Amino acid sequence: MIWNEHAECMDREQLLKLQNERLRNMVSRLYYNVPFYRKKFQEAGIDPGDITGIHQLKDLPTTTKQDLRDNYPFGLFAVPQSEIVRLHASSGTTGKPTVGGYTRADLRIWSEVVARSLYAAGVDKNDVVHVSYGYGLFTGGLGIHQGAQKIGATVIPASGGNTKKQLQIMHDFGSTVLACTPSYALYLADTMKELGMDPSELKLRRGIFGAEPWTEEMRREIEAKLHLKALDIYGLTEVIGPGVAMECEHQKGLHIFEDHFIPEIVDPNTLQPVPHGQVGELLFTTVTKEGMPLLRYRTRDLTTMTVEKCACGRTLARLNKFLGRSDDMLIIRGVNVFPSQIESVLLEMSETEPHYQLIVDRVNNLDILEIRVEVNEAFFSDEIRQMENLAKKIKANIESVLGISAKIKLVEPKTIERSEGKAKRVIDLRKLVD
Amino acid sequence: MLLKQLSVFLENKPGRITQVTKVLDEIGVNITAFNIADTSEFGILRMIVDNIDVALQALKAQGFSVRTTQVVGLVVPHQPGGMHQALEHVDKAGIEIEYMYAFAYNSKAAVIIKADDTQKLVEVLSGSGYHVLQEGELIQD
């Protein structure tokens, strides 16, 4: 099903014209309303009037997560605060979240792209959409909620947690669509099994899963265990939230809503486009967003893109599976975690040395983070109680910064591998890429 | 009147204790008493040795987290109630014991005690007529 046939099946030449026009408009808004971008343009010697179309994107400055941090919280907003009607945020390094500000028009665009996403998954007004993404600053819950409401579906704002209750509600309210992270979907399936519930007792038929990378193997497992068709949704707070790109029922890549978000696949070192079909870093330019429009935002996600028309009829470019990241960010239970966050927690504690290692694994379909910290003489105590208190203190400090729990393992000094002087910080044992 | 104890931090991994005893063997240090306190993740090996300075340097050189702690060595009568009576003195004085472990001292029974106030512990026990071990006493021929 296609929600907006005009936008999603547009002739590509016509789409290009629309993108060019929207980019010109965006560049002038950036130049005149955002001092950060004006400075960047001036430094690069680019006059907003020089920009005629998206073929020039490669010459324009990029935007990084660090730029957002440097301008925290509202420095990249392009409208006065009186025009902002909603704020969202994602977890960020050193305790500072990444902020997204939305105008009324931005919220309309967002619910439009989520509506398109849900339709692409075959969801319509007859469906009961059970949203188990977290509601709050995180864009997942409210993002899916607004889109589902727009198509007229019955929305259950279940939010995260309390798995048994969720299953009861799904059963009693007849949920037909489940929206959550793929690992939570598997966790739900396992909990059902424990409770002796059969998937045939539920009416689920579609799953809208995102906010973390997953494999084809996971897809097959979820589909088999929950008796539904599992579809991948992509998005990030900086760009808008969920609904930047979405898989259709053919499951042949994620359609990017290019009339709003212009994608580029570039070499992460040169920031120049890679030849068609090759792997590179995904960048987005949010041409229609008013609140916080971003130019060539570096997602750090590595992937490839396909431009051929899909069997579903959409002409939109498609993202293929994600192949990793061009930085060291980890996504653990849907939360963005940078090793530098953990390092700064350890540095702030006088008792510890910043020698650590992160072991990420997936046990019973839940991500587990173990942090190994080297014990040195300065904080080694002869008493078990004091050592355990130290581990508890590290755990509490990490939790308050990351917002997720971690297991702390104290290890002997100099046992954490140091490759060429630099410790191997992260061991990710999860299988996230096919 | 206090004894110096050597404590080594060990991860729960096969062969770790052997690596410590190997170092001590190589430098000819004798272990008089030892104890292992363990949790699910790590352990602390506590030892009374005959040459603590040499042992400390050697273990540090091998990358171990080592420290010394002052403890009390107490000789108790090897008979029913012997330990109990000694501990009653400790309780009465309001001293809290953090850990203790037993070892054989010649043909007598002896315990190592770590308390919140080790100095007071020595005073109480000596004052009650107990034999509190001194450093040189443990070095056997």
Interface residues (C-beta under 8 A of the other chain):
Chain A: V375 N376 E377 F380 S381 D382 E383 I384 M387 E388 A391 K409 L410 V411 E412 P413 K414 T415
Chain B: Q5 S7 F9 L10 E11 A37 T39 E41 F42 I44 R46 K60 G63 F64 S65 V66 R67 T69 E98 Y99 K114
